Amino acid sequence: MEGSYQISNFGRVKSLEREAKNRNGTHTVREKILIPSVGTTGYLLVVMRTRGKSKPIHIHRLGVEL
């Protein structure tokens, strides 16, 4: 995940532009601001992807995990 995402001091998470593989070869994934959702605990979370796997991460924990 390192180097694929940025987080602002306002808690906004941005997915950076990168090359991704799929069954037809590779393609460019454009950068975008991720839209958070509310988890079952009531905290905001975003789904981050790396190596083809998705992982929900609480936004308030991102500074600690990154």
C-alpha positions as CSV (number, residue, x, y, z in Angstrom):
1,M,0.0,0.0,0.0
2,E,2.9,2.3,0.7
3,G,3.3,4.8,-2.2
4,S,-0.1,4.1,-3.6
5,Y,-2.1,6.4,-1.4
6,Q,-1.9,9.8,0.3
7,I,-3.8,11.2,3.2
8,S,-4.3,14.9,3.9
9,N,-4.3,16.6,7.3
10,F,-8.1,16.8,6.8
11,G,-8.4,13.0,6.6
12,R,-9.1,12.8,2.9
13,V,-7.5,9.7,1.3
14,K,-6.3,9.8,-2.3
15,S,-5.5,6.8,-4.5
16,L,-2.5,7.7,-6.7
17,E,-2.2,7.0,-10.4
18,R,-0.6,3.6,-11.0
19,E,-0.3,0.7,-13.3
20,A,-2.5,-2.3,-12.4
21,K,-2.6,-5.8,-13.9
22,N,-5.7,-7.6,-15.0
23,R,-6.4,-10.7,-17.1
24,N,-6.0,-8.7,-20.3
25,G,-2.6,-7.2,-19.4
26,T,-2.0,-3.9,-17.6
27,H,-4.0,-0.6,-17.4
28,T,-3.6,2.8,-15.8
29,V,-5.7,3.5,-12.7
30,R,-6.3,7.2,-12.4
31,E,-5.9,9.0,-9.2
32,K,-9.0,9.8,-7.2
33,I,-10.3,10.9,-3.8
34,L,-11.7,7.8,-2.0
35,I,-15.2,8.2,-0.6
36,P,-15.4,7.0,3.0
37,S,-18.2,4.9,4.4
38,V,-19.4,4.4,8.0
39,G,-18.3,1.1,9.5
40,T,-20.2,-1.0,12.0
41,T,-18.2,0.7,14.8
42,G,-19.4,4.2,13.6
43,Y,-16.0,5.3,12.4
44,L,-15.3,6.3,8.8
45,L,-13.4,3.8,6.7
46,V,-12.1,3.4,3.2
47,V,-11.3,0.3,1.2
48,M,-7.6,0.2,0.1
49,R,-6.4,-2.3,-2.4
50,T,-2.9,-3.8,-2.9
51,R,-1.8,-6.9,-4.8
52,G,-5.3,-7.7,-5.8
53,K,-6.6,-7.8,-2.3
54,S,-9.0,-5.3,-0.6
55,K,-8.7,-4.2,3.0
56,P,-11.1,-1.8,4.9
57,I,-9.1,0.7,6.9
58,H,-10.4,3.1,9.5
59,I,-9.4,6.7,8.5
60,H,-8.6,7.6,12.1
61,R,-6.0,4.8,12.1
62,L,-4.2,5.7,8.9
63,G,-1.6,7.9,10.5
64,V,-0.7,5.0,12.8
65,E,-0.6,2.3,10.1
66,L,1.2,4.1,7.4
